[in-house]
Amino acid sequence: MPLNDQTPALQGSDGQRERSGLEIQKRADNSCPISLLPVEILAEIFSLCSPGDFDRYHSPHPHSAPLVFCLVCRFWREAAVSTPALWSHIRVASSGPSHSPSPEWIRTWLSRSGSCPLTVVLDGISDDSFSILESDAPGRVVSHMSVLYTEHHPLARLIPAGILSGTMSFEFFSIPLDARPTTWAWDSLQAAHGLRSLKWRGSTPGIVSHHLWHNGPWSQLERLSIDTISSDSILHILQRFVRLKHFTYGMHDLSHSQSLYDVTAHTLTSLHASGETVVHAFRHLTLPALRTLHIETLSGMAPLKEFLSRSRPPLSELSVTTITSSEEELLECLQLITTPLTKLSINDCYPSSDEPPWVTDRFLQLMTHAGAGTHLLPHLRSLTFRCKLRLTDGVLADMIESRYLATTGALEEVVVLLSEEASHVEDIRRLPRKPVGRTAVTIFISHPKLDN
């Protein structure tokens, strides 16, 4: 048969094949409706499937996002590969061949991230990791870098300046915590002119006196978290970094706490302070803009009372953990807070010790809403008692019930640690285990014999 005579038959076969393909695709779409979504919506869904807190940064591993999306089907793979933001977070481990992705994987990963600012997490550091970033991501902005330093993976050179030049957030974790001083990390940060957030967990000898504290380029620093720091360093930091808003420190080092001076920090809104002698710095601080204060100390409440009286901060959240205080001192501090305090947490380092109780009937009666609007902390929404209580059975329930339906200061969350269940039968019976209105009550029963 001449070729021209076969053309209609061939065209008919092509049409039938096309119709069959469309029918197969239709059935596939019906069996997986998500495939009908536009790529943009699917990419947004992928971006919301972030790792949990334990693994908050993506790793080049087939069971981790976004690689796991690529294993589902061709359509998902195309959507994942074409979404650069999914590949802008990378976690690289240097703890062994089984954990370390190959350089080719890292290069492919980086190429898929397009021009997005990078978040780089190095679990154990090596020169190879930095070499790949230098060669395969030249000029890229590394907006966040997190480094896990171990004595088994020392760094032979500084972090390249080109990598840190655009870094706004830097985290450093040392294992063990008392590992040798790592001043190379601070020397590397000389290049981070735009640094806004710095977190340091580990040994700090020689660090707190580093020239960067005095002459560093971090004029934009807003968040700082550092362990083992002295009082004079705390005061110098607050005086030096005038844009600092959030400061977390643990103070155990007294080697440089001789010459202290008064400092007023007008921009600081959040302070988390802990340490045996944390109150040394409090005697010299004035923080008129402070809204969140968490303090852990073995000292008494007197320095805190002086601080509140001097600063008059607009506190909305207060958490206190100590062992040497009294209910009277606590009440005096709370009465100095004239702004609406919405969250209060009272914690005891050793709830089973022989120290006097923090909270008695008087404290809760002052908090009980009587309709006149004169009760203590009228705007409180969250209350936590993890401390010694000496209460008449039913007084706790009276206070909480009185504030269920208050127009202002209606408690939304209550957490209470009761050390003697037999002494609070009425409280436990009356307090709801499920939310009533807007209030959810959580009761923990502590058994001293087991706790000891």
ABEGO torsion letter per residue (X at the ends): XBAAAAAAAAAAAAAAAAAAAAAAAAAAAAABAAAABBAAAAAAAAAABBBBAABABBBBBAABOAAAAAAABAAAAAAAAABAAAAABBBBBAAEAAABBBAAAAAAAAAAAEABBBBBBBBEBBAAAAAAAAAABBGBBBABBBBBBBAABBBABBBBAAAAAABABBBBBBOBAABBBBAAAAAAAAABAABABBBBBEBABGAAABAAAAABABAABABBBBBGBBAAAAAAAAAABAABABBBBBBABAAAAABBBBBBBAABABBBBBEAAAAAAAAABBBAABABBBBBBABBAAAAAAAAAAAGBBBABBBBBBABBBAAAAAAAAAABABBBABBBBBBABAABABBBABBAAAAAAABBAGAGABBGAABABBBBBBBBBBBBGAAAAAAAAAAABABGBBABBBBBBABAAAAAAAAAABBABBBEABBBBBBBBBAAAAX
